[in-house]
Amino acid sequence: MIQGASVRVVATPEGAGELRAQGYEPVAPRLEDAYVELLGGARKGESLLARGWATGAHPDTRAAAGGGDAAPADGVLVRAEGLTRRFGDFVAADKVGFQVHAGEIYGLLGPNGAGKSTTFRMLCGLLMPSSGAAHVAGVNLARAASRARARLGYMAQKFSLYGDLSVAQNLDYFADIYGLKRAAKRERVRAMVEMFELAPLLQSNAALLPLGFKQRLALACATLHAPRVLFLDEPTSGVDPLMRREFWHHINALTAKGVAVVVTTHFMEEAEYCDRIGLIWRGRKIAEGTPDELKASVRSPARPEPTLEDAFIALIEGEAA
């Protein structure tokens, strides 16, 4: 598992000696390590979601969106410039700005109610900003929202698919929404059913699925059209550690295909997977950097090896003081 600039390896006692000889530093095991190992370990090998992933949006989606899907020359696929959203006198997001490049995972961290989901909704074209600008895959959301939405996938914090429709009907509906046609639609839906093991549940109402399978279905619907940008709002909230690692297995594989990922999470070990993190508090971005840069920013004699959770708390407490 990626952990900031390091890689965490779970090994048997026999294998640990060989790893030490290769220069790995032993660390204390976590309860989650034991849990995952006793259940057979995390998914290994190639991500089925990333297999055959087209560079850029699906051709049928490009046609439906009305043109090509060339990446911006600077490689920036998400650009937030001074995004602000007011609800009366309340400012939910206050001049939030950041950039995300192709193949990068950008994490938005912050306490509940900090403005992360509001920022997400503005970047997905679901909420108009009071001021500022948002660009996705080179398209200005204020000028061509539908064209930009064809280039992104969005997985909401709460299950937001159609609970009264079956799994199969949800997949069919979202394939139509994203403009997939005939053979391409059949192939993408078939692939999603296979990779997320949804075949036994195709006729089940989405609302009746176990939470883990609801999340699988939501991710399948968000990626049917092979988007250039993927927005994931707490995608693993409420799922078990094994399924959480399965999700990140897919997410990391997609970045190798040039997909830009923006994710919110409250799991600090997940935040370590991010290339860069923006810390949001009271609607403002108060810090930005790699996980290791944020940890280094709060290092002190009393806290020589801070965790990311230590950095999260210290940086927010510093702003609140």
MARZA-207089 format. One record per residue: residue in one letter; x, y, z of N, C-alpha, C in turn. Coordinates in steps of 0.1 Angstrom, whole numbers, plus 2048, in hexadecimal, padded with zeros to 3 digits. Layout:
N
AXYZXYZXYZ;...
//
This chain:
321
M8087F480080080080080980C800;I8048167F880B8237F880982A805;Q81383080B81283881781B844816;G81684F81081E85B80E829857803;A83585A8078408577FE845848800;S83F84180984383380C839829807;V83D81C807835811804834808810;R8288058158267FC8208237EE81B;V82B7E582082A7D781B8267CE827;V81B7C68258177BC82F81E7AF82B;A8257A983482D79D83282B79383D;T82D78683982D77C84383A77D84C;P83A77785784777785F853772857;E85076884F85B76284786076C83D;G85777383685A77D82C86078A831;A85E78C83E86279984487279A844;G87878E84788778E84788D79283A;E88778D82F88C79082288A79F81F;L87F7A482387C7B38208867BB828;R8897B78348937BF83C8A07BF835;A8A47B482F8B17B38288B17BC81B;Q8A57BF8168A47C880A8A37D780E;G8A37D981B8A37E78208967EC825;Y88C7E482687F7E882B8807E983A;E87A7F484087A7F684E86D7F0854;P86F7E885E8637E286585B7EC86C;V84E7EB86B8447F387383A7EA879;A8337F08838297E888B81D7E5881;P8187D988280C7D687A8007DD87F;R7F67DF8767E97E587B7DF7DA87B;L7D47DC8837C97D38837C37D1875;E7C37DC86D7BD7DB8607C57D1857;D7D37D18597DB7C88527D77B9855;A7D57B68617D17A98657C37A585F;Y7BA7AF8607AC7AD85B7AC7A984C;V7B47B18447B47AF8367BB7A2833;E7C679F83A7CD7938377C578683A;L7BE7878457B577B8497AA77983F;L7A678383879C78282E7A177F820;G7AE77C81F7B47788137BD78280C;G7BE78E8127C679880C7BF7A1802;A7C57AC7FF7BF7B57F67C07B07E8;R7B87B57DF7B87B17D17C57B47CB;K7CA7AA7C37D77AC7BD7D67AB7AE;G7E07AE7A77E07AD7987DA7BA791;E7D77B87857D27C477D7C47C8781;S7C27D57817B47DA7837AC7D8777;L7A17D07797987CE76D7917DB769;L7907E577278A7F276E7937F9765;A7A17F87677AA80075F7AD7F8752;R7AA7EB7517AD7E47457A57E9739;G7AC7EC72E7A57F172379F7FF724;W7A380672E79F8147307A481D725;A79B82471E79F82C7137A6838718;T7B083E7117B684A7147AC855711;G7A785C71B79C86671978F85F71A;A78586771777786171877485770D;H76A84F70F76684570676284C6F9;P7668466ED76384D6E07548516DF;D74B8486E373D84B6E27398576EB;T7408586F773E8646FF7438716F9;R74E8706F375487C6EC74A8816E1;A7458776DA73B87C6CF72F8826D5;A72A87C6E071E8826E772188F6ED;A72E8916F173189E6F77348A96ED;G7368A46E07378AE6D67458B26D3;G74E8A86D275C8AB6CD7668A36D4;G7738A86D277E8A06D67808A26E5;D78A89B6EA78D89A6F879B89C6FB;A7A28A56F47B08A76F67B38AD704;A7BD8A770A7C18AD7177C78BA716;P7C68C37207CC8D07207DB8CF71E;A7E18D87177F08D77157F88D6721;D7F48DC72C7FC8DC7397F98CF741;G7F08C773C7ED8BB7447E38BC750;V7DF8C87527D68CB75D7C78C7759;L7C28BD7607B48B975C7A98BE766;V7AD8C37717A48CA77A7AA8D777F;R7A38E277D7A88EF78179D8F6788;A79F8F979579690179D79D90E7A0;E79691979C79B92679E79292F7A6;G7969317B378E93A7BB77F9367BD;L77D9297BD76F9247BE7689287CB;T75D92F7CA7569347D67479317D5;R74192C7E073392A7E072D92F7ED;R7239387EB71C93E7F670E9397F7;F7099368036FB9338056F693E80E;G6F19498096ED9548116FA95B817;D6FA95C82470696182B71195782E;F70E94A82C71793F82F72093C822;V72D93C82473693981A73B92B81B;A73692281273991481374791180D;A74B9188037589177FD75D9257FA;D7699277FE76F9357FE77C9367F6;K77B9397E978693B7E078F92F7E0;V7899237DE7919177DE7989157D0;G7A59127D07AC9117C37B69057C4;F7B78FD7BA7C18F37B87C18ED7AA;Q7CB8E67A77CC8DF79A7CF8D079B;V7CA8C87927CD8BA7927D18B6784;H7DC8B07837E28AB7777DD89D773;A7DE89A7667DB88C7627E4882769;G7DE87776E7E586D7757E8870784;E7E187B7897E487F7977D887D7A0;I7DA8797AC7CF8787B67D08847BF;Y7C688C7C07C68987C87BB8957D3;G7BF8967E07B68947EB7B18A17F1;L7A48A27F379F8AE7FB79B8A8808;L7A28AD8127A08A982079A8B5828;G7928B183278D8BC83B7828B6844;P77F8BD84F7748B88577678B8850;N75D8B285774F8B285174B8C0850;G7448C484573F8D18447498DC840;A7568D783C7608E183875E8E782B;G7568E08227548E681475A8DD809;K75E8D180D7638C88037598C47F8;S74D8BF7FD7438BB7F473D8C67EB;T73D8D27F17388DE7E97428E17DE;T74F8E07E17598E27D77588D77CC;F7558CB7D07538C07C77488C37BD;R73D8C77C37318C97BB7338D47B1;M73A8DE7B573D8E97AB7468E47A0;L7508DB7A37598D67997528CC78F;C7478C679473F8BD78C7348C3784;G7328D07867288D777F71A8D6785;L71A8D079170D8CE7987098DA7A0;L7128E47A270F8EF7AA7178FB7A4;M7109067A171691179B71E9197A6;P72B91D7A47329257AD72D9337AE;S72E9397BA72A9477BB7359507B4;S74194B7B474C9527AD7579477AA;G76094B7A276B94279F76893A792;A77293178E77092978277591B785;A76F91177D77290377E7748FE770;H77F8F776D7828F17617848E2763;V77E8D975A7808CB75B7848C774D;A7908C074B7958BB73E7958C7734;G7998D373979A8DE72F78D8E572C;V7828E17327758E772F7708EF73B;N76C8FB738767904743758900746;L7568FC7537498F775773E902755;A74290E75673791975573391B747;R73B91773D73891972F73390D728;A73790172D7348F57267338E9730;A7298EB7397288E17447258D3740;S71D8D17367198C47317258BD72A;R72D8C57237398C071D7448BC727;A7458C473274E8C173C74A8B4744;R73D8B37467388A774E73A89A746;A73B89B73973D88F73174B88A733;R75489273976288F73A76588B749;L75B88B75275E88876075487E765;G75987776F75086D77674F872785;Y74387178B74187679873A86B7A1;M7418687AC73B85E7B67388667C2;A72B8677C67278707D172A8697DE;Q72A8727E872D86D7F67228637FB;K7168667F870B85D7FB7068567EF;F70184A7F06FD8427E46F284A7DD;S6F584E7D06ED8577C96E78527BC;L6E88447BB6E283E7AF6D383C7B1;Y6CC8367A86BD8347A96BA8287B0;G6B68297BD6B381D7C56A78157C1;D69E81B7BA6928137B569580C7A8;L6A180F7A26A58077966AE7FC799;S6AE7F27916B77E67936C67EB790;V6CF7E27946DD7E47906DE7E6781;A6D87DC77A6D97DD76B6D37EA766;Q6C87EE76B6C27FA7666CA807769;N6D08077746D98127776E581376E;L6EB80876B6F68077616F280C754;D6E680774F6E180A7426DE819741;Y6D881E74C6D482D74C6E083674B;F6EA8337536F683B7536FE83A747;A6FE82E74070582D7336FE836729;D6F183772A6E983F7206EC84E723;I6EC8527306EF8607346FD86472F;Y70785B72F71485F72B71685D71C;G70B85971570C85970671284D700;L71384270871983670270E82F6F8;K71382A6ED70A8256E370D8166E1;R70280F6DE7028016D970D7F86DF;A7177F56D67217EB6DA72A7F06E5;A72D7FD6E57358036EF72E8026FD;K7218056FC7198047087197F670E;R7167EC7057157DE70A7237DA710;E72E7DE70973B7DA70E73E7E071B;R73C7ED71D73F7F372A7377EE735;V72A7EC7337217E773D7257D9741;R7287D073772D7C373A73A7C3742;A7437CC73E7507CC74574E7D0754;M7457DA7567427DF76473C7D376C;V7337CC76772C7C176E7377B6772;E7407B476874A7AA76B7547AF776;M7597BB7747647BF77D75F7C278C;F7527C678D74D7C979A7447BD7A0;E7447B279873D7A679D72F7A97A0;L7287AF79771A7B47987107AA792;A7157A078B70C79778470179178C;P70378C7996F87867A16EE7907A5;L6F179D7A46E97A87AA6E27B079F;L6E37AD7926DF7B57886D07B9789;Q6C77B078E6B97B278F6B57B879C;S6BF7BA7A56BC7BF7B36BA7CE7B2;N6B17D37BA6B07E27BB6BC7E77C2;A6C17F27BC6CE7F87C16CD7FC7D0;A6C18007D56BF8057E36C17F97EC;L6BF7ED7E86C07E17F16CD7DB7F1;L6D77E07EA6E47DA7EA6EC7DC7F7;P6F57D37FB6FE7D68067067E3802;L70B7EA80C7127F780A71E7F5801;G7257EA8037317E97FA72E7E77EC;F7237E07E871F7DE7DB7187EB7D5;K7127F37DE70D8007DA7198097D5;Q7248087DC72F8107D973680B7CC;R7367FE7CA73B7F87BD7327FD7B2;L7257FC7B371C8017A971E8107A6;A7208187B07228267AE72F8297A6;L7398227AA7468237A374581F794;A73D81479273B80F78573481977C;C72A81F78272282977A72A835777;A73383978173B84577F746843775;T74A83777175583476875182D75B;L74482C75973F82574D74582C740;H74783974074B84073475A843734;A76283C73D77083E73D77484D73E;P77085474877286274978186674B;R78487274779287774979487B757;V78987F75E78A88476C78087C775;L78487878177B87178977B878797;F76F87B79B76C8827A87668787B1;L76C8757BC76886B7C67668727D4;D7598737D875687A7E475486F7EF;E75F86D7F775F86380275A8557FC;P7618507F275C8447EB75B8377F4;T7648377FE76482A80675E82C814;S75783781675183982374782D826;G74982683174081C83674380E830;V74D80D8277507FF82275B7F982A;D75D7EC8297677E58317757E782B;P77F7E583378D7E782F7917E0822;L78C7D482078F7CC81478A7D3807;M77D7D78087777DE7FC77E7EC7FB;R7827F38057887FF8047957FE7FC;R79D7F37FF7A97F17F87A67ED7E9;E79B7E67E77987E37D97957F07D1;F78E7F97D778B8067D079880D7CD;W7A180E7D67AE8157D47B780D7CA;H7B58007C97BC7F97BF7B87FE7B1;H7AB8007AF7A68057A27AA8137A0;I7A981C7AB7AC82A7A97BA82C7A5;N7C38257AC7D28277A87D482279A;A7CE8177967CF8127887CB81C77E;L7C08237817BB82D7777C4839775;T7CB83D7807D584877E7E0844775;A7E38377747ED83376A7E883575C;K7DB83675A7D583874D7D384774A;G7D88507537D885E7517CB865757;V7C385D75F7B78637657BB86C770;A7B58787717B788077D7AC87D787;V7B087B7947A687779E7A68827A9;V79A8867AD79988F7B87908877C2;V7958867CF78E87E7D978D8857E6;T7828837ED7818877FB78187A803;T78787B80F787870818789874826;H78486C83078886F83E791864843;F79585B83B79F85083E7AD85583B;M7B58578467C285D8447CB85483C;E7C984683E7D183D8367CE83E827;E7C28418247BE8438167C4850811;A7C585A8197CB8678157D9865811;E7E085B8177EE8598147F0854805;Y7E584F7FF7E684B7F17E68577E7;C7E28637EC7E186E7E37EF8747E0;D7F08797D47FD8807D07FE88D7D7;R7F38947D77F38A17DF7E58A27E6;I7E68AB7F07DA8AC7F97D78BB7FB;G7CA8BF7FA7C68CD7FD7BE8CC80A;L7C18D38147BA8D28217B08DE822;I7A38DA8237998E48237938E6831;W7928F283578C8F5842784902841;R77790184676E90D84576E913837;G76D90A82D76C90E81F778913819;R78391482079091981A79A90E819;K7A390E80F7AE90580F7BA90B817;I7BD9048227C790A82B7D590382A;A7D68F98227E38F28207E28E9814;E7EE8E780D7EE8DF8027FC8D9801;G7FD8CC7FC80A8C67FB8098B77FA;T8148B07F88148A27F981189D807;P80D89180A80B88C81781888F820;D82388C81B83088D82283389C825;E82F8A581C8328B381E8288B8829;L81C8B48298138B88348188B3842;K81D8A78428228A184F82E8A9853;A8378AC84A8438B384D8408C1852;S8358C784E8328D585282E8D6860;V82B8CB8678278CC8758318C487E;R83C8C08788468B988084C8C288A;S84F8BC8968548C48A185C8BB8AB;P8648C08B486A8B78BE8618AE8C5;A8558B48C884B8AC8D08448A28C7;R8458A48B983E89B8B08478998A4;P8528918A685C88F89C85888888F;E84E87F89184987788583A878885;P83588388182688588181F87C877;T81487787A80C87087080487B868;L7FD87685D7F587F8567E988485E;E7E487B8677D98808707DE88B87A;D7EB88A87E7F18948877F18A187F;A7F58A08727F68AC86A7E88B3867;F7DF8AA8657D18AE8627CC8B786E;I7CE8B187A7C98B88877D18C4889;A7DE8C48887E68CF88C7E48DB882;L7E28D88767E08E386C7D38EA86E;I7C88E28717BB8E88747BB8F0881;E7C18EA88B7C28F18987CA8FE897;G7D58FE88E7DC90A88C7D4915886;E7CB91187D7C391B8767B8920880;A7B49178897A991B8927AE92389E;A7BB9238A07C192A8AC7C09398AA;
//
